[in-house]
Amino acid sequence: MKVLLTGAGGQLGKALQRCVPPGITLVASTRQQLDLANPAACRDWVLANRPDWVLNAGAYTAVDRAEQEPALAEAVNARAPEAFAEALVHTGGCLLQLSTDFVFDGAQGHPYRPEQPISPLGVYGSTKAVAEQAVLAALGGHERAHVLRTSWVYGPVGHNFCRTMLRLHRMKADAAEPLGVVADQVGCPTATAGLAAACWRVIGGQGLPPILHWSDAGAASWYDFAVAIGELGVAAGALEAAALVQPLTTADYPTPAQRPSYSLLECSASRRLLGLPGQHWRQALAGVLRQLVGESQPLPLAH
């Protein structure tokens, strides 16, 4: 089975490459090799190479910058998946489209089920919502498209909240200053290793619904996540000391993009269908921090 992976240079793309199942021929494509801002190139690649699956892990994920670059965000997040889907209609292939909790407005205050109506707040969520609708319209009737929504993705590589907080904990602890983090936005952190496993289960599965949800288990605010990064970072040896984390409100920390105040995803059905138990986000975070510490150690001298 040949699988085209987009976003191979990103944090999820690298995690996916670490756990490729047997029998998969992976064509890992970075932005330099296949530019998602060029939908025509995406369509042409599929028509020329005819993959069995496109695993679209590439995206424009700069939520705030998307408000200033809506055309680029739309090209990458909406038009590229649409182009993949249109080409796969002709080649007979399938598509796994990664999506986001930001397709919901966060108003309901309890976990969102996959089948619920979506209502994105900003450019990023809106472009991902358009992608969902486009790929399911093109391929969903043939059961050849799946949307996998996730939330607050982080891992040991790339630009993400965990790595940023580790840097800020060091800086603020050294300066004996508090670290302010928003406490009134609730969701769930998702480590890339578990998300990658879920992606491969979707590709290897049968009879799955068109939309699935995946995050680690539990719930957290960004404040909770930042506190845990400090505590577990010290325990893992990733930090010498953690900074004092102070809770902020969204109003205290205005951003260009409006974010959902509650975007927890209901994942129980997906966990059952994919045969993957939910790992609590703190356990997953501890594993990522241990991995960061291990990868930062010098290699032993050869004898």
C-alpha positions, -999 to 999 in steps of 0.1 A, spaced: 0 0 0 14 34 -10 7 63 13 15 100 5 23 118 38 21 156 36 37 177 63 65 151 68 88 178 83 63 188 110 59 174 145 31 150 136 48 140 103 79 130 121 59 110 146 41 92 118 74 83 102 86 67 134 58 41 135 50 31 99 31 -2 99 44 -32 79 33 -33 43 32 5 39 53 22 13 55 57 26 62 87 4 70 114 29 66 149 14 78 181 30 68 216 20 98 219 -3 88 187 -22 50 194 -24 38 229 -16 3 227 -1 -1 264 -11 -3 251 -47 -35 231 -50 -28 223 -87 5 207 -78 -13 186 -52 -39 174 -77 -12 167 -103 9 147 -79 -19 123 -70 -29 119 -107 7 111 -116 16 88 -87 -18 73 -77 -12 66 -40 -36 43 -22 -40 69 5 -31 105 11 -25 112 48 -28 150 49 -9 160 81 4 192 66 -15 224 75 -12 261 81 -14 261 119 -3 296 128 -37 305 143 -31 342 149 -11 348 117 -40 333 97 -61 363 105 -36 384 85 -30 358 58 -64 343 51 -57 336 14 -26 315 23 -44 297 51 -73 289 28 -50 276 0 -31 253 24 -59 242 47 -89 241 24 -79 241 -13 -51 216 -11 -73 189 6 -100 196 -19 -75 191 -47 -63 158 -32 -99 146 -29 -108 156 -64 -78 137 -78 -85 107 -56 -120 105 -71 -104 96 -104 -76 74 -91 -96 54 -66 -75 63 -36 -85 73 -1 -78 103 21 -72 109 58 -77 146 66 -64 158 99 -86 185 114 -90 204 146 -111 212 177 -112 248 164 -140 239 140 -162 243 172 -171 276 188 -167 263 224 -201 276 235 -217 243 247 -194 236 277 -193 198 274 -173 175 250 -181 177 213 -192 146 195 -180 139 159 -215 142 144 -223 176 160 -227 207 138 -195 228 135 -192 266 140 -156 279 137 -147 313 151 -116 324 131 -98 319 98 -79 289 109 -109 270 121 -130 281 91 -104 269 66 -102 235 83 -140 233 83 -141 240 46 -116 212 41 -137 187 61 -168 195 40 -149 193 7 -132 160 12 -164 143 26 -184 157 -3 -160 143 -28 -152 110 -13 -174 104 17 -202 88 -3 -177 62 -14 -164 56 22 -130 67 10 -125 98 32 -120 101 69 -116 133 90 -97 129 122 -101 159 145 -76 165 173 -65 192 197 -35 210 213 -10 189 195 26 188 208 56 165 208 94 164 213 102 182 181 89 213 163 72 245 175 46 237 201 33 248 235 53 223 255 86 233 240 78 270 243 68 266 280 100 247 288 119 277 274 98 302 293 100 282 326 138 283 324 138 320 316 113 330 342 127 308 369 162 322 364 147 357 366 125 349 396 95 361 376 60 346 373 48 330 341 13 341 330 -8 316 311 -45 316 301 -67 295 324 -102 300 310 -97 280 277 -103 243 282 -95 213 260 -70 185 260 -33 183 250 -25 156 225 10 140 222 21 132 186 30 96 193 -6 86 203 -21 107 175 2 90 149 -9 56 161 -45 66 157 -38 78 122 -23 45 111 -53 26 127 -77 47 106 -58 38 74 -57 1 84 -93 0 96 -126 -10 80 -161 3 85 -151 34 103 -173 65 104 -164 95 82 -155 117 112 -135 106 143 -121 124 173 -87 118 189 -70 134 219 -53 122 250 -76 115 279 -87 140 305 -92 178 303 -70 208 310 -67 245 306 -36 260 291 -27 270 327 -30 234 338 -8 223 309 18 249 317 19 240 354 23 203 345 51 210 321 69 227 349 63 200 375 69 170 352 98 188 335 116 191 368 109 154 376 122 143 342 153 165 344 143 187 316 142 217 340 163 226 370 134 246 384 99 255 374 86 291 373 55 301 393 26 300 368 -1 326 373 -35 322 357 -47 348 332 -81 353 316 -85 355 279 -93 392 283 -59 396 300 -41 381 270 -58 393 238 -48 376 206 -57 384 169 -77 351 166 -106 343 189 -103 308 204 -130 285 217 -133 287 254 -142 250 256 -131 226 229 -129 192 245 -135 164 220 -156 133 229 -132 105 219 -147 74 235 -162 60 203 -130 66 183 -109 48 210 -133 18 209 -134 16 171 -96 21 167 -88 -3 196 -65 22 213 -70 30 250 -69 66 260 -37 77 278 -41 105 303 -25 137 290 -2 140 320 12 105 314 17 113 277 34 146 287 57 128 311 67 105 282 74 134 259 96 151 285 116 119 291 121 117 254 133 153 252 158 146 280 170 114 263 175 130 230 194 159 246 220 136 261 253 133 243 259 101 225 283 76 242 318 75 229 325 46 205 351 21 217 
